[in-house]
Amino acid sequence: MNHDNTVLIGPSLLAADFSQLENQISLVEKAGADLIHLDVMDGIFVPNISFGIPVIESIRQKTDLFFDTHLMITNPLRYIEAFKKAGADSLTIHIEACPEPQSLFSEMRQLGLKVGLAVNPQTPVDKLFPFLEQIDVALVMSVEPGFGGQIFQTDSISKIIKLRSEIEIRQLPVHIQVDGGINLTNSSSCIEAGATQIVAGSAIFGNPNPNQIINKMRK
């Protein structure tokens, strides 16, 4: 996962056709996706249940893409090792679920996982600041987590700007990822604000030409 000026595009698997998962992953891989964003939801931390370890295990055999695993769950510590075994490359946990995440970070590092920390729309972005030295990715949620297809919340842009400024002051190699309601109309504003990883679901999987969308988003 590079830290230069390249913007990485991560299609969100939640928007794929689950009856055609292997084909869908192959489609976005050929279209130039840099990673696959895996939204794991437990129905407790967020009001929805998505998929978990068996799905990740089965698709891991079908692609070499980086598995960017977003844990919208209440007790991630219990499952870190299981997700690693299933094939996750990184785990992003929520500051709202784990207000003191250091022990989880060290567990992830020991297993060789990349570390991400996320904030929900209503959480101030400076809640991430104490942990910036310890993470690889800071995730700004631009919709309420739990459901796909929501409208992008524009105040996420100011959060990205604030986060980028803090990361640059400290000269850290931390990626800023933005996730939720991203499409061609708002992706460029996120990138201008300082995002380096764009997660998009229906904008990519719902498009007959994902290659075109991914290339346009990267610019």
C-alpha positions in Angstrom: 0.0 0.0 0.0 1.8 3.1 -1.2 2.1 6.4 0.5 2.9 8.5 -2.5 0.4 10.7 -4.4 -1.5 7.9 -6.0 -5.1 7.7 -5.0 -6.2 4.1 -4.3 -9.7 3.0 -5.3 -11.4 0.3 -3.2 -14.7 -1.0 -4.5 -17.0 -2.0 -1.5 -18.1 -5.6 -1.8 -21.4 -4.8 -0.1 -22.6 -3.4 -3.4 -21.7 -6.5 -5.4 -24.1 -9.1 -6.7 -23.5 -11.9 -4.0 -24.8 -14.6 -6.3 -21.8 -13.7 -8.7 -19.1 -12.8 -6.2 -16.2 -14.4 -8.0 -17.1 -12.7 -11.3 -17.8 -9.4 -9.6 -14.3 -9.4 -7.9 -12.6 -10.4 -11.1 -14.5 -7.6 -12.9 -13.2 -4.8 -10.6 -9.8 -6.4 -10.4 -9.5 -6.2 -14.2 -10.9 -2.7 -14.0 -7.9 -1.6 -11.9 -9.2 -1.7 -8.3 -6.3 -1.3 -5.8 -8.1 -3.1 -3.0 -11.4 -4.7 -2.0 -13.2 -3.0 0.9 -15.0 -5.6 3.1 -17.8 -4.2 5.3 -18.3 -6.6 8.2 -21.4 -5.7 10.3 -22.7 -7.4 13.4 -26.2 -6.0 13.8 -25.2 -4.5 17.1 -22.7 -1.7 16.5 -24.7 -0.9 13.3 -28.3 -1.9 12.6 -27.5 -4.3 9.8 -25.8 -7.6 9.3 -23.6 -8.1 6.3 -21.1 -11.0 5.9 -18.2 -12.4 7.9 -15.3 -14.8 8.0 -16.6 -17.7 5.7 -17.3 -15.3 2.8 -13.8 -13.7 3.3 -12.2 -17.1 3.4 -13.9 -18.3 0.2 -13.2 -15.2 -1.9 -9.6 -15.1 -0.6 -8.9 -18.1 -2.9 -10.1 -16.2 -5.9 -8.0 -13.0 -5.9 -4.7 -11.5 -4.8 -6.3 -8.0 -4.2 -5.6 -6.3 -0.9 -8.4 -7.1 1.6 -9.2 -3.9 3.4 -11.5 -5.2 6.1 -13.8 -2.7 7.9 -15.1 -4.0 11.2 -18.4 -2.4 12.2 -18.7 -4.6 15.2 -18.8 -4.2 18.9 -16.0 -6.5 20.1 -13.4 -6.7 17.4 -10.6 -8.1 19.7 -12.3 -11.5 19.8 -12.0 -11.9 16.0 -8.7 -10.3 15.0 -6.9 -13.6 14.6 -9.9 -15.2 12.8 -10.0 -12.4 10.3 -6.3 -12.7 9.7 -6.6 -16.4 9.1 -9.5 -15.8 6.7 -7.3 -13.6 4.6 -7.7 -10.0 5.7 -4.7 -7.8 5.0 -5.9 -4.9 7.1 -8.5 -4.3 9.8 -10.2 -1.0 10.5 -12.0 -0.7 13.8 -14.2 2.1 15.0 -13.2 4.6 17.8 -16.8 4.5 18.9 -16.6 0.7 19.5 -13.1 0.8 20.9 -12.3 4.2 22.7 -9.0 2.7 23.9 -7.8 0.8 20.8 -4.0 0.4 21.6 -4.2 -3.3 22.7 -6.1 -4.1 19.5 -3.4 -2.3 17.4 -0.6 -4.3 19.0 -2.5 -7.6 18.4 -3.0 -6.6 14.7 0.7 -5.7 14.3 1.8 -9.0 15.9 -0.3 -10.8 13.3 1.2 -8.7 10.4 -2.1 -6.8 9.7 -2.3 -3.2 8.6 -4.2 -1.0 11.1 -7.1 1.3 10.5 -9.2 3.5 12.8 -12.6 5.0 11.7 -14.9 7.8 12.8 -18.6 8.0 12.3 -20.2 11.2 10.9 -21.2 12.5 14.3 -17.8 11.9 15.9 -15.3 14.7 15.8 -12.3 13.8 13.7 -9.8 14.9 16.3 -10.8 11.8 18.3 -8.4 10.1 15.9 -5.5 12.4 16.6 -4.0 10.6 19.7 -3.6 7.4 17.6 -2.3 8.8 14.3 1.3 7.5 15.1 -0.1 4.0 15.6 -2.2 3.5 12.4 -1.8 3.1 8.7 -5.3 4.3 7.7 -7.6 6.9 9.1 -11.2 6.3 7.8 -13.7 9.2 7.6 -17.2 7.8 7.3 -19.2 10.1 5.0 -22.5 8.3 5.8 -23.9 6.6 8.9 -22.4 3.1 8.8 -24.7 0.2 8.4 -26.3 0.6 5.0 -25.2 1.2 1.5 -26.8 3.7 -0.9 -26.9 6.7 1.5 -26.2 10.3 0.4 -22.7 11.6 1.0 -22.5 14.0 3.9 -20.7 17.1 2.7 -19.3 18.1 6.1 -17.0 15.1 5.7 -14.8 17.3 3.5 -13.9 19.6 6.4 -13.0 16.5 8.5 -10.7 15.3 5.7 -9.0 18.7 5.5 -8.5 18.8 9.3 -7.1 15.3 9.3 -4.7 15.9 6.4 -3.4 19.0 8.1 -2.6 17.1 11.3 -1.0 14.2 9.4 1.2 16.6 7.4 2.2 18.6 10.5 3.4 15.4 12.1 4.8 14.1 8.8 3.1 10.7 9.1 2.6 8.2 6.3 -1.1 7.7 7.2 -3.6 7.2 4.4 -6.9 9.0 4.7 -9.8 6.8 3.5 -13.3 8.1 2.9 -16.3 5.8 2.7 -20.0 6.3 2.1 -22.0 7.7 -0.8 -19.0 8.3 -2.9 -19.5 8.8 -6.7 -17.9 10.8 -9.5 -19.5 14.0 -8.4 -17.9 14.1 -4.9 -14.8 11.9 -5.2 -12.7 14.8 -6.6 -13.6 17.0 -3.6 -12.5 14.3 -1.2 -9.2 13.9 -3.1 -8.6 17.7 -3.2 -9.3 17.8 0.6 -6.6 15.2 1.1 -8.1 11.7 0.9 -5.8 9.0 -0.6 -8.2 6.1 -0.5 -11.7 6.2 -2.0 -14.2 3.5 -1.2 -17.1 3.3 -3.5 -19.9 0.7 -3.7 -22.8 1.1 -6.1 -20.9 3.7 -8.1 -18.5 1.0 -9.2 -20.4 -2.3 -8.9 -23.6 -0.7 -10.3 -21.8 0.6 -13.4 -21.6 -1.4 -16.6 -18.1 0.0 -17.2 -16.3 -0.1 -13.8 -12.9 0.5 -15.5 -14.1 4.0 -16.7 -15.4 4.9 -13.2 -12.2 3.7 -11.4 -10.0 5.7 -13.8 -12.1 8.9 -13.5 -12.2 8.6 -9.7 -8.4 8.3 -9.5 -7.9 11.7 -11.2 
